[in-house]
């Protein structure tokens, strides 16, 4: 076993306390970073959902007139052919 002088023991104890405090601070910062990342992800998910919803509405709005025009074109083509 390593023999330590009294000053060395004090230094080791100080280092031990400092390391424990540093570890606690790192864990706290990690929690803060994780919370920030989760908040950012939630905002981005909400924006993506809104964008998809708008694009779906636009797609439906464009599909219905296209289907009607196709049916009218088909009826005109059948009438001309007959």
SEPA-129311 format. One record per residue: residue in one letter; x, y negated, z negated of N, C-alpha, C in turn. Coordinates in pm, 1 decimal, always signed. Example, Ala and Ser with C-alpha at 12.3 -4.5 7.8 and 13.67 -1.06 7.14 Angstrom:
! residues 2
residu = A	n_X = +1319.0	n_Y = +569.0	n_Z = -780.0	ca_X = +1230.0	ca_Y = +450.0	ca_Z = -780.0	c_X = +1320.0	c_Y = +330.0	c_Z = -780.0
residu = S	n_X = +1285.0	n_Y = +225.0	n_Z = -708.0	ca_X = +1367.0	ca_Y = +106.0	ca_Z = -714.0	c_X = +1290.0	c_Y = -3.0	c_Z = -787.0
***
This chain:
! residues 82
residu = X	n_X = +83.9	n_Y = +117.5	n_Z = +0.0	ca_X = +0.0	ca_Y = +0.0	ca_Z = +0.0	c_X = +88.9	c_Y = -124.5	c_Z = +0.0
residu = X	n_X = +39.8	n_Y = -226.7	n_Z = +62.6	ca_X = +115.4	ca_Y = -351.0	ca_Z = +76.4	c_X = +99.0	c_Y = -436.0	c_Z = -50.0
residu = X	n_X = +211.4	n_Y = -480.0	n_Z = -103.2	ca_X = +206.1	ca_Y = -565.2	ca_Z = -222.6	c_X = +194.4	c_Y = -709.4	c_Z = -177.0
residu = X	n_X = +99.9	n_Y = -779.3	n_Z = -236.5	ca_X = +78.4	ca_Y = -919.9	ca_Z = -202.7	c_X = +106.6	c_Y = -1007.5	c_Z = -323.4
residu = X	n_X = +164.7	n_Y = -1120.8	n_Z = -297.5	ca_X = +181.8	ca_Y = -1219.2	ca_Z = -403.1	c_X = +48.6	c_Y = -1290.0	c_Z = -425.5
residu = X	n_X = +39.6	n_Y = -1360.6	n_Z = -532.3	ca_X = -86.1	ca_Y = -1428.4	ca_Z = -567.7	c_X = -127.3	c_Y = -1527.6	c_Z = -458.7
residu = X	n_X = -32.0	n_Y = -1601.5	n_Z = -405.3	ca_X = -62.5	ca_Y = -1696.3	ca_Z = -297.4	c_X = -114.2	c_Y = -1622.2	c_Z = -174.3
residu = X	n_X = -54.0	n_Y = -1509.5	n_Z = -146.5	ca_X = -97.6	ca_Y = -1429.9	ca_Z = -31.1	c_X = -239.5	c_Y = -1378.8	c_Z = -50.7
residu = X	n_X = -272.1	n_Y = -1337.1	n_Z = -173.0	ca_X = -408.4	ca_Y = -1289.8	ca_Z = -201.8	c_X = -509.4	c_Y = -1401.7	c_Z = -180.2
residu = X	n_X = -473.6	n_Y = -1521.4	n_Z = -224.7	ca_X = -562.9	ca_Y = -1635.7	ca_Z = -205.3	c_X = -584.7	c_Y = -1663.0	c_Z = -56.4
residu = X	n_X = -477.0	n_Y = -1655.2	n_Z = +19.7	ca_X = -488.4	ca_Y = -1677.2	ca_Z = +163.4	c_X = -576.2	c_Y = -1570.4	c_Z = +229.9
residu = X	n_X = -558.0	n_Y = -1446.8	n_Z = +189.5	ca_X = -637.5	ca_Y = -1337.7	ca_Z = +245.9	c_X = -784.7	c_Y = -1355.5	c_Z = +209.9
residu = X	n_X = -811.7	n_Y = -1394.3	n_Z = +86.7	ca_X = -950.3	ca_Y = -1418.2	ca_Z = +46.4	c_X = -1011.0	c_Y = -1534.2	c_Z = +124.6
residu = X	n_X = -932.9	n_Y = -1640.9	n_Z = +142.2	ca_X = -981.2	ca_Y = -1754.5	ca_Z = +220.7	c_X = -1009.8	c_Y = -1712.8	c_Z = +364.7
residu = X	n_X = -919.1	n_Y = -1634.8	n_Z = +421.3	ca_X = -940.6	ca_Y = -1586.9	ca_Z = +557.5	c_X = -1064.4	c_Y = -1498.4	c_Z = +567.3
residu = X	n_X = -1083.7	n_Y = -1416.0	n_Z = +468.3	ca_X = -1200.4	ca_Y = -1328.0	ca_Z = +466.6	c_X = -1329.8	c_Y = -1409.7	c_Z = +462.6
residu = X	n_X = -1333.7	n_Y = -1509.2	n_Z = +377.3	ca_X = -1452.0	ca_Y = -1595.1	ca_Z = +367.3	c_X = -1473.4	c_Y = -1671.1	c_Z = +497.9
residu = X	n_X = -1366.5	n_Y = -1725.1	n_Z = +553.7	ca_X = -1376.5	ca_Y = -1798.7	ca_Z = +679.7	c_X = -1426.5	c_Y = -1709.2	c_Z = +793.1
residu = X	n_X = -1376.5	n_Y = -1587.2	n_Z = +796.7	ca_X = -1421.1	ca_Y = -1494.5	ca_Z = +900.4	c_X = -1568.3	c_Y = -1458.9	c_Z = +885.2
residu = X	n_X = -1613.7	n_Y = -1440.6	n_Z = +763.6	ca_X = -1755.7	ca_Y = -1412.1	ca_Z = +740.6	c_X = -1841.8	c_Y = -1530.0	c_Z = +785.0
residu = X	n_X = -1798.2	n_Y = -1651.2	n_Z = +753.1	ca_X = -1872.2	ca_Y = -1770.5	ca_Z = +795.2	c_X = -1872.3	c_Y = -1783.4	c_Z = +946.8
residu = X	n_X = -1759.8	n_Y = -1755.3	n_Z = +1008.5	ca_X = -1749.8	ca_Y = -1761.8	ca_Z = +1153.7	c_X = -1841.0	c_Y = -1659.0	c_Z = +1219.6
residu = X	n_X = -1845.0	n_Y = -1540.3	n_Z = +1164.8	ca_X = -1932.0	ca_Y = -1436.1	ca_Z = +1217.6	c_X = -2078.9	c_Y = -1476.0	c_Z = +1204.5
residu = X	n_X = -2116.2	n_Y = -1533.2	n_Z = +1091.5	ca_X = -2254.6	ca_Y = -1579.1	ca_Z = +1071.6	c_X = -2289.1	c_Y = -1689.0	c_Z = +1171.2
residu = X	n_X = -2196.4	n_Y = -1779.7	n_Z = +1195.0	ca_X = -2219.0	ca_Y = -1889.3	ca_Z = +1290.7	c_X = -2232.7	c_Y = -1834.3	c_Z = +1432.5
residu = X	n_X = -2150.0	n_Y = -1739.1	n_Z = +1468.3	ca_X = -2158.4	ca_Y = -1678.0	ca_Z = +1601.7	c_X = -2292.2	c_Y = -1607.9	c_Z = +1622.2
residu = X	n_X = -2338.9	n_Y = -1538.1	n_Z = +1519.5	ca_X = -2469.4	ca_Y = -1471.4	ca_Z = +1529.5	c_X = -2580.9	c_Y = -1574.1	c_Z = +1545.1
residu = X	n_X = -2570.8	n_Y = -1684.5	n_Z = +1473.2	ca_X = -2670.2	ca_Y = -1790.6	ca_Z = +1483.7	c_X = -2671.6	c_Y = -1850.8	c_Z = +1624.2
residu = X	n_X = -2553.3	n_Y = -1876.7	n_Z = +1677.7	ca_X = -2543.8	ca_Y = -1931.6	ca_Z = +1813.5	c_X = -2595.5	c_Y = -1832.9	c_Z = +1917.0
residu = X	n_X = -2568.9	n_Y = -1705.7	n_Z = +1897.3	ca_X = -2619.0	ca_Y = -1603.7	ca_Z = +1988.2	c_X = -2771.7	c_Y = -1601.4	c_Z = +1988.3
residu = X	n_X = -2832.5	n_Y = -1613.0	n_Z = +1870.4	ca_X = -2979.3	ca_Y = -1619.0	ca_Z = +1862.1	c_X = -3031.6	c_Y = -1742.2	c_Z = +1934.8
residu = X	n_X = -2964.2	n_Y = -1855.5	n_Z = +1918.8	ca_X = -3006.8	ca_Y = -1978.9	ca_Z = +1986.3	c_X = -2998.2	c_Y = -1964.0	c_Z = +2137.6
residu = X	n_X = -2890.7	n_Y = -1906.6	n_Z = +2185.4	ca_X = -2873.9	ca_Y = -1886.0	ca_Z = +2329.1	c_X = -2980.7	c_Y = -1791.1	c_Z = +2382.1
residu = X	n_X = -3007.7	n_Y = -1685.1	n_Z = +2308.9	ca_X = -3109.5	ca_Y = -1588.8	ca_Z = +2350.7	c_X = -3247.0	c_Y = -1654.8	c_Z = +2355.8
residu = X	n_X = -3279.1	n_Y = -1736.3	n_Z = +2255.6	ca_X = -3407.5	ca_Y = -1806.3	ca_Z = +2254.8	c_X = -3418.1	c_Y = -1903.6	c_Z = +2372.0
residu = X	n_X = -3310.2	n_Y = -1975.2	n_Z = +2400.1	ca_X = -3310.8	ca_Y = -2068.2	ca_Z = +2514.1	c_X = -3330.8	c_Y = -1993.3	c_Z = +2645.3
residu = X	n_X = -3262.3	n_Y = -1881.7	n_Z = +2660.5	ca_X = -3275.5	ca_Y = -1801.7	ca_Z = +2782.1	c_X = -3417.9	c_Y = -1748.5	c_Z = +2797.1
residu = X	n_X = -3476.0	n_Y = -1701.5	n_Z = +2688.3	ca_X = -3612.8	ca_Y = -1650.2	ca_Z = +2693.6	c_X = -3712.9	c_Y = -1760.7	c_Z = +2727.6
residu = X	n_X = -3691.3	n_Y = -1878.8	n_Z = +2673.1	ca_X = -3779.2	ca_Y = -1992.0	ca_Z = +2704.5	c_X = -3768.0	c_Y = -2029.2	c_Z = +2851.8
residu = X	n_X = -3646.9	n_Y = -2034.8	n_Z = +2902.9	ca_X = -3625.4	ca_Y = -2066.6	ca_Z = +3044.0	c_X = -3691.1	c_Y = -1961.2	c_Z = +3132.2
residu = X	n_X = -3677.4	n_Y = -1834.6	n_Z = +3095.9	ca_X = -3737.9	ca_Y = -1726.0	ca_Z = +3173.1	c_X = -3890.0	c_Y = -1739.3	c_Z = +3174.7
residu = X	n_X = -3949.4	n_Y = -1774.6	n_Z = +3061.7	ca_X = -4095.2	ca_Y = -1790.1	ca_Z = +3055.1	c_X = -4142.1	c_Y = -1903.6	c_Z = +3145.6
residu = X	n_X = -4069.2	n_Y = -2014.7	n_Z = +3145.1	ca_X = -4105.4	ca_Y = -2127.2	ca_Z = +3232.0	c_X = -4092.8	c_Y = -2087.5	c_Z = +3378.8
residu = X	n_X = -3985.3	n_Y = -2019.3	n_Z = +3413.1	ca_X = -3965.1	ca_Y = -1978.8	ca_Z = +3552.3	c_X = -4070.3	c_Y = -1876.5	c_Z = +3595.7
residu = X	n_X = -4109.7	n_Y = -1785.6	n_Z = +3508.0	ca_X = -4215.2	ca_Y = -1689.7	ca_Z = +3540.6	c_X = -4347.2	c_Y = -1760.4	c_Z = +3566.9
residu = X	n_X = -4376.8	n_Y = -1860.0	n_Z = +3485.5	ca_X = -4499.8	ca_Y = -1936.4	ca_Z = +3504.2	c_X = -4497.8	c_Y = -2008.9	c_Z = +3638.2
residu = X	n_X = -4386.3	n_Y = -2070.2	n_Z = +3671.3	ca_X = -4375.3	ca_Y = -2141.1	ca_Z = +3799.8	c_X = -4385.8	c_Y = -2044.5	c_Z = +3917.0
residu = X	n_X = -4323.3	n_Y = -1930.2	n_Z = +3905.6	ca_X = -4330.2	ca_Y = -1831.2	ca_Z = +4012.5	c_X = -4473.8	c_Y = -1782.1	c_Z = +4030.5
residu = X	n_X = -4542.3	n_Y = -1754.6	n_Z = +3921.6	ca_X = -4681.3	ca_Y = -1710.7	ca_Z = +3930.3	c_X = -4768.5	c_Y = -1815.7	c_Z = +3996.7
residu = X	n_X = -4747.4	n_Y = -1941.3	n_Z = +3963.9	ca_X = -4823.4	ca_Y = -2050.1	ca_Z = +4025.3	c_X = -4794.1	c_Y = -2058.3	c_Z = +4175.2
residu = X	n_X = -4669.0	n_Y = -2044.5	n_Z = +4212.7	ca_X = -4632.1	ca_Y = -2048.7	ca_Z = +4354.8	c_X = -4696.0	c_Y = -1933.4	c_Z = +4430.9
residu = X	n_X = -4692.2	n_Y = -1814.9	n_Z = +4374.3	ca_X = -4752.3	ca_Y = -1698.9	ca_Z = +4440.0	c_X = -4902.5	c_Y = -1718.8	c_Z = +4454.0
residu = X	n_X = -4966.4	n_Y = -1774.1	n_Z = +4352.0	ca_X = -5110.4	ca_Y = -1797.9	ca_Z = +4358.1	c_X = -5143.6	c_Y = -1896.1	c_Z = +4470.8
residu = X	n_X = -5068.3	n_Y = -2005.1	n_Z = +4480.9	ca_X = -5092.0	ca_Y = -2104.0	ca_Z = +4586.7	c_X = -5070.1	c_Y = -2041.3	c_Z = +4724.0
residu = X	n_X = -4963.9	n_Y = -1963.8	n_Z = +4739.1	ca_X = -4937.9	ca_Y = -1900.0	ca_Z = +4867.9	c_X = -5046.9	c_Y = -1799.6	c_Z = +4904.4
residu = X	n_X = -5101.8	n_Y = -1730.8	n_Z = +4806.1	ca_X = -5211.2	ca_Y = -1637.4	ca_Z = +4831.1	c_X = -5335.0	c_Y = -1711.2	c_Z = +4880.4
residu = X	n_X = -5366.8	n_Y = -1823.0	n_Z = +4817.4	ca_X = -5481.9	ca_Y = -1902.6	ca_Z = +4859.6	c_X = -5461.6	c_Y = -1954.0	c_Z = +5002.4
residu = X	n_X = -5342.8	n_Y = -2001.2	n_Z = +5032.9	ca_X = -5313.5	ca_Y = -2050.1	ca_Z = +5168.2	c_X = -5325.4	c_Y = -1936.8	c_Z = +5269.8
residu = X	n_X = -5274.5	n_Y = -1820.3	n_Z = +5235.0	ca_X = -5283.3	ca_Y = -1705.5	ca_Z = +5325.6	c_X = -5428.0	c_Y = -1668.8	c_Z = +5353.1
residu = X	n_X = -5508.3	n_Y = -1665.0	n_Z = +5249.3	ca_X = -5650.5	ca_Y = -1634.1	ca_Z = +5269.9	c_X = -5719.2	c_Y = -1741.8	c_Z = +5352.5
residu = X	n_X = -5686.5	n_Y = -1866.3	n_Z = +5326.6	ca_X = -5747.1	ca_Y = -1976.2	ca_Z = +5401.9	c_X = -5710.3	c_Y = -1969.5	c_Z = +5549.4
residu = X	n_X = -5592.9	n_Y = -1918.0	n_Z = +5581.1	ca_X = -5552.0	ca_Y = -1907.3	ca_Z = +5721.0	c_X = -5601.3	c_Y = -1777.8	c_Z = +5785.4
residu = X	n_X = -5624.3	n_Y = -1673.8	n_Z = +5708.1	ca_X = -5665.1	ca_Y = -1544.7	ca_Z = +5762.4	c_X = -5809.4	c_Y = -1546.5	c_Z = +5810.9
residu = X	n_X = -5898.4	n_Y = -1607.3	n_Z = +5735.2	ca_X = -6040.4	ca_Y = -1606.5	ca_Z = +5771.7	c_X = -6063.8	c_Y = -1674.1	c_Z = +5906.7
residu = X	n_X = -6013.9	n_Y = -1795.7	n_Z = +5932.3	ca_X = -6034.3	ca_Y = -1855.1	ca_Z = +6065.3	c_X = -5968.8	c_Y = -1772.2	c_Z = +6177.7
residu = X	n_X = -5855.8	n_Y = -1711.1	n_Z = +6147.8	ca_X = -5789.6	ca_Y = -1628.2	ca_Z = +6249.2	c_X = -5876.3	c_Y = -1509.2	c_Z = +6285.9
residu = X	n_X = -5937.1	n_Y = -1446.1	n_Z = +6186.2	ca_X = -6024.3	ca_Y = -1332.2	ca_Z = +6213.6	c_X = -6147.8	c_Y = -1374.9	c_Z = +6292.4
residu = X	n_X = -6205.5	n_Y = -1489.0	n_Z = +6257.3	ca_X = -6321.9	ca_Y = -1538.7	ca_Z = +6330.9	c_X = -6285.7	c_Y = -1572.7	c_Z = +6474.7
residu = X	n_X = -6172.9	n_Y = -1637.2	n_Z = +6495.4	ca_X = -6129.6	ca_Y = -1672.8	ca_Z = +6631.2	c_X = -6101.8	c_Y = -1547.3	c_Z = +6712.2
residu = X	n_X = -6044.5	n_Y = -1445.8	n_Z = +6652.3	ca_X = -6017.2	ca_Y = -1321.2	ca_Z = +6723.0	c_X = -6147.3	c_Y = -1256.0	c_Z = +6768.9
residu = X	n_X = -6247.4	n_Y = -1253.9	n_Z = +6680.6	ca_X = -6377.0	ca_Y = -1195.6	ca_Z = +6717.1	c_X = -6442.8	c_Y = -1274.3	c_Z = +6829.6
residu = X	n_X = -6436.1	n_Y = -1406.4	n_Z = +6823.1	ca_X = -6493.6	ca_Y = -1488.1	ca_Z = +6930.4	c_X = -6419.1	c_Y = -1464.9	c_Z = +7061.9
residu = X	n_X = -6287.2	n_Y = -1454.8	n_Z = +7053.9	ca_X = -6207.9	ca_Y = -1430.7	ca_Z = +7175.4	c_X = -6242.4	c_Y = -1296.0	c_Z = +7234.9
residu = X	n_X = -6259.5	n_Y = -1195.4	n_Z = +7149.7	ca_X = -6294.6	ca_Y = -1062.4	ca_Z = +7197.4	c_X = -6431.4	c_Y = -1062.2	c_Z = +7263.9
residu = X	n_X = -6530.4	n_Y = -1133.6	n_Z = +7206.6	ca_X = -6663.8	ca_Y = -1142.1	ca_Z = +7266.7	c_X = -6656.7	c_Y = -1212.7	c_Z = +7400.8
residu = X	n_X = -6578.1	n_Y = -1317.2	n_Z = +7412.5	ca_X = -6565.0	ca_Y = -1389.6	ca_Z = +7539.2	c_X = -6499.0	c_Y = -1298.8	c_Z = +7643.4
residu = X	n_X = -6398.8	n_Y = -1224.9	n_Z = +7604.0	ca_X = -6329.5	ca_Y = -1135.9	ca_Z = +7697.8	c_X = -6423.5	c_Y = -1026.2	c_Z = +7744.4
residu = X	n_X = -6507.2	n_Y = -973.7	n_Z = +7658.0	ca_X = -6602.7	ca_Y = -869.6	ca_Z = +7695.4	c_X = -6708.7	c_Y = -927.2	c_Z = +7789.7
residu = X	n_X = -6756.1	n_Y = -1049.4	n_Z = +7762.1	ca_X = -6857.0	ca_Y = -1111.9	ca_Z = +7845.5	c_X = -6802.9	c_Y = -1141.3	c_Z = +7984.8
residu = X	n_X = -6678.1	n_Y = -1183.7	n_Z = +7996.4	ca_X = -6615.7	ca_Y = -1213.8	ca_Z = +8126.1	c_X = -6593.8	c_Y = -1083.8	c_Z = +8204.2
residu = X	n_X = -6554.5	n_Y = -979.3	n_Z = +8135.6	ca_X = -6527.3	ca_Y = -850.1	ca_Z = +8201.6	c_X = -6656.0	c_Y = -786.0	c_Z = +8251.7
residu = X	n_X = -6767.5	n_Y = -814.2	n_Z = +8189.9	ca_X = -6894.3	ca_Y = -749.6	ca_Z = +8229.5	c_X = -6955.5	c_Y = -817.4	c_Z = +8344.4
***
